[in-house]
Amino acid sequence: MTLYEYDRSLGLPPFCGVDEAGRGPLAGDVYAAAVILPLDEEIPGINDSKKLTSKKRDALFDVILEKAVAASIASASVEEIDRLNILEATFLAMSRAVEGLAVRPALALVDGNRNPRLSVPSRCIVKGDGTSASVAAASILAKVARDRSMEELARAYPQYAFEQHKGYGTKLHYARLDEYGASPVHRLTFLRKYFAEKGGIPLEHGRMGEDAAAAQLEKEGYAIRERNYRCPGGEIDIIAQKDGFLAFCEVKARLPDGIPPREAVTAAKQNRLIRAALTYLSEHPSELQPRFDVIEVVLSPSDGRAAGIEHLPGAFVPDKRNGGMDYAAF
């Protein structure tokens, strides 16, 4: 029985197929799609998205959107994944996709064996994307939409090569995580164990450290100009100004027995900070004197809150010997 034959055999009033993409990756949103197909006109080539090439999926994406009675694509954010857990976030994306249909279906065929508690009656089908044309169409829309979103993130965060692995836990991806740490588009709950095993602090504590550092700078009279500035050359946690200085601040949050900040800001890390600062200055010319600061935030092991802060102005000075770069701007 073909996928269309299965859908026709159900003898149901208008129903939609529902599927997701991106439950397993370490980064990026999870996507879902809902599709109501016309059963009197087949779209050639529809199949489980995993069995299709990227080129074929891209071609079918446009045809499905054109031919479908109704189609909707939705997502749940990285923040929702970390707050709810991946299963509940996937259900949320599915629910949003169904709610986004211009035609309300009488039933939803959902890929898998877990009921997402939709607003319409639903039926779970194990391996539904290889059984039903409607579910297969939804799998294609969700997969292509998510892949395209990861390609956009690759332009924002080129250091992670998202365009190559789409956020999945490949050897390349882990290597980039080891080198650059996690970004705001990484799923902290997926990476907590990995970084803990490598001796790092819980990732959410790192964000608490940045918040504490920003608060400390403001207490010292600094004006915060930018937080989490990113460019192809690198990233800077905080950019602040005071008394004629423009401080490019690297925040290092650590537990009481962690390594001191001066040791954590390696030569390679310094070079990335310098490259990012040069890019920032090319975008935002300034008469202020640039300076590189390190802010050490000691976190409480019990709740991750700041137990102590030390601000180190001028923690390192650019040197032309570092990588042979021209740091005349400094």
N, C-alpha and C positions, 0 to 999 in steps of 0.2 A: 504494500500500500504506500503510495507516495504521500508527501507531506500535505498536499492539497486534498488528496482523497480522504485523508484522516479528518481534516477540518470539515469537509462536506458531509462526512458520515455522521457527524455529531447531530445534525438536524436541529441546530439551535438558532435562536434569534441572534442579532448582531452581538458578537463577542470579540474580545481583544486577546492578543497574545502579549505576555509580559515577560521580560527577561532583564538581567543585569549584566554589568561589566565592571570589573575592577575591585572585586572583593579581596583579592590576595595581595596586591602591591603594597609597598612600604610608603608610597607617597601618592598624592592626588585624591580627588573626590571619587566616590563610587557613583556610577551612572545606572540608570534604568530607562527602559522604553516600553511603551504600550502601543500596539498597532491593531487596527481593525482593517482587515483586507477584504477586498471584493472577491467573493468566491466564484464568480462567473468569468473572471479574467485572471489567468495565472501570470505571475511575474517569473520569467525563466531564470533559473540559477539560484533561487532562494534555497538556503541550506543553513545548517548550524554554522555560525560565524567562524568557529574555530577550524572548520574544514575548508574555508575559503582563503584565498590570497588577499593581501591588503589591497591590491589593485581592484580585485573583483568586489570586495566589500565596499570600496569607495564608489564604484560604479552603481552597485545595487542601492546604496544609501539614497542617492538622488532619485532613482526610479521608484523606490518604496514610498518616499515622501510625496512623489507626484501621483502615484496610483492608489495609495491607501484611501479608504473612506475617511479615516482619521488616524493621526499618529502624534505621539507626544514623547518628548525626551526630557528627563529630569535628573537631578543629582542630589546627593547629600554631601556636605562639605567635610573637609578634614577635621574641623572642629567638632562637627556632629558625630563623626566616626569615633573620635577620642572620648566624647562625652557619653555617647549612648552605647557603644560597641559596634562592631562592623555589621553584625546581623541586623540589629535594630535600625542602623543607618541605611542598610540596603532596603529593608522594608519601607522606610520613610521615602527613599527615592522611588520605589515602585508605586507607592501610594500617590506621590506627586505626579508621576507619569500618567496614571489612570485618571486622576482628577483633571489633568491638563487636556484630555481628549475633547475635541469639539462635539463628538457624538458619544452619548453615555451608553456603554455596553451593558447588556443584560448579564454577562458573565465574563470573568477573566480567567484565561488559561495561564498558569504561572509555572515557569520552569523550576524544577526542584521538588523537594518533599516537605518544605516548610511553608505554612500559610502566612502570608504577610498582613493579614487582617485589613483587607481593602474595604472601600465603601460600597463595593458591589460584590455579589456572590463570586467565589473563586474556586478553581479546581487545580490542584497541583499535579503536574506531570513530570515524573522523573525522566531526564533527558528529553525534555519537551522541545528543545531547539533542534532535535533530530527527528521529532515526531510530527510536530504541527508546523505548517507554513506560517501561521500567525506568530507563533513563538519564535520561530527562526528569523522572521523579519524584525521582531523586536530585538533579538540578539545582535543583529547586524547594526541597527541604529545605535544601540547602546555602545557597542564596541567601537564603532567609527567615531562617535561623539567623544568618547573618553580618550581614544588615541589622539584625536585632534587637540583635546584640552591639554594632554601631556606635551604635545609639540609646542603649544603656546607657553607652557611652563618652562620648556627647554630654552626658549628665547629669554625668559626672565631669569633663569638660573642655569646658565650654560655649563657651569662647573660639574653638574650632576649627569649630563648626557641623557636626560629623560627621553629625548627623541629616539634613542637606541633601545632602551629597556622598558620604556613606558612606566617606570616606577617599580617594576618587579625586582625581587631580591637577587639580582644577578651578581656575578663576581665583580663586574665593572662597577655596579651600583654600590656594593659594599666598600670597594676600594675608594670611591669618591666620598662616601660617608666617613671613612677613616681619615681622609685628608681634610675635608671641609666641615665635618659635623653635620647636624641636621638643619634643614631649612624650615621656614614656616609652613611649607606644603607637605612636610613629612608627617606621617601618622605616629605620634609619640607613643601611643599604646603598643604599636607594632615593634618599636625600636627600643623600648625600655630595657628589656632583657639583654639585647645585644650590647648596648652601651654599658650596662651594669657589669656584664661579664668581661668587658674590656677595661674595667676600673673607672669608668666615668660616673658622673652624677646623673640622677634621673633627669630626663630632658626637660620636664616641666619645671624643675628647679632652676634650670638655666634661664628660663624666661622670668622666673621670680627674681633671679639675680640681676637681670637687665632692668627690671622695674625698680629694684632697690637702688641700683647705680644711678638711674635717671633722677630718682627722688633726692639722692645725695648731692648730685650736681646742682640741682635747683636750690637745695638748701645752702650750698656754697655760693650761690649767686650767679650760676651759669644760666644762660638761655639755651634751651635745647633747640637746635635747628633741624635735626633729622634723627630718626631712629631706624635701625636696620636698613641702612642705605646699601643697595646692591647694584653691581655693574658687572660686565663680563670679566673684569680683572680681579674682582674680589668683593668683600663686603665689610662694612664698618658698623659696629653695634650702635654707637651714639656719636653724633657730631654736635658739639656745643661751643659756645663762645663766651669770653669774659676778658676784660682788661686788655683788649687788643690781640688776644690769642684765639685761634680757631683750633679747638682740641678734637682730634680724631681718637675716639676712645674705644679701646678693646676691653670688654667686660669678661672677667674670668671668675665664674662662680665655682666654689669648691667646698667640700666638706672639711671639717677641722683637720683631718689627717691627709688632705690632698696636697698636690705639689704646689709650690709657691708660684705666683703669677709670672714672675720674671722668667722662670724656667719653661712655663707653658707657652709663652709667646716666642716661638722659635724663629730662626732666621728666615725660614720659608714663610712662616706666618707674617713676619714683618714685611717681607717683600709684597705679599698679597695686600696688606694694609696700605702700603705705599702706593701700589698701582691703583687701588680704589680711591685713595685720596687725590692722586693726580687727575683721575677721571672726574671726580667731584669738582675739583678746582677748575677744570676746563669747562665744566657745565655752569659753575657758579663762581666766576672770578671774584676775588676778595682781596682787600688790602690788609686783612688780618694776618698775623704771623702764624703759620701752621705749626702744630705740635702734636706729638703722639703720646697719649696717656694710656695707662692701664689702670683699671679699677678692679680691685680684688674684693669679692663678696664672699664671706665665710657663711655657709648655710648651716642651719640647725639640722642634725640628722633625723630629728623626730618629725618635723613638719616642713622642712625645706625653706623656712623663712630666714631672712638675713639676721645673723647673730653678730656680724661685724663687717665693717667696710673700710678699705684703705684705698685712697686715691693717690696714684703715683704720676704726677705731671712730668712730661718729658721722659717717659720710661725708656725710650730709645730714640736715637737720632739717625735720620737717613744718612747713608754713607754711599758714595759713588762706587765703592768696592762691592756693595751688595748687589750681585747679579749684573754688574756693569751698566746699570741704568743711570740715566741722567736725572738727578734730583735737584737740578738748579733752582727749581721752583721753591725749594725749602731753604 
